[in-house]
Amino acid sequence: MSHTPFIWAAYSIGAIVLLWTAAAPLLGKKAVTRDIRRLIQLEERSRDSHS
């Protein structure tokens, strides 16, 4: 019995996990940046309305 399919599966799963680990923070960074920009705009509008 050849173990090659199991080895390929293990390496494939490992590669997917490593890629996800590298990509997840980058995707999260975009969302955080968008939220911060939105908060800054809200703060500026609030400041303008109080002046």
C-alpha positions in Angstrom: 0.0 0.0 0.0 1.4 3.4 -1.0 1.3 6.2 1.4 1.8 8.8 -1.3 -1.8 10.1 -1.3 -1.8 10.6 2.5 1.5 12.5 2.3 0.2 14.7 -0.5 -2.9 15.4 1.5 -1.0 16.3 4.6 1.3 18.7 2.7 -1.7 20.2 0.9 -3.5 20.8 4.2 -0.4 22.3 5.7 0.1 24.6 2.8 -3.5 25.8 3.0 -3.2 26.5 6.7 0.0 28.4 6.2 -1.5 30.5 3.4 -4.6 31.2 5.4 -2.4 32.2 8.4 -0.5 34.7 6.2 -3.6 36.1 4.4 -6.1 36.5 7.3 -4.3 39.4 8.9 -4.1 41.2 5.6 -7.8 40.8 5.0 -8.6 41.9 8.5 -6.3 45.0 8.1 -8.5 46.2 5.2 -11.6 46.0 7.3 -10.0 47.8 10.3 -8.7 50.5 8.0 -12.1 51.0 6.5 -13.7 51.2 10.0 -11.1 53.8 11.2 -11.7 56.0 8.1 -15.5 55.8 8.8 -15.0 56.8 12.4 -12.8 59.7 11.4 -15.4 61.0 9.0 -18.1 60.7 11.7 -15.9 62.6 14.1 -15.2 65.4 11.5 -18.9 65.7 10.8 -19.7 65.9 14.5 -17.0 68.6 15.0 -18.4 70.6 12.0 -21.9 70.5 13.4 -20.8 71.8 16.8 -18.9 74.7 15.4 
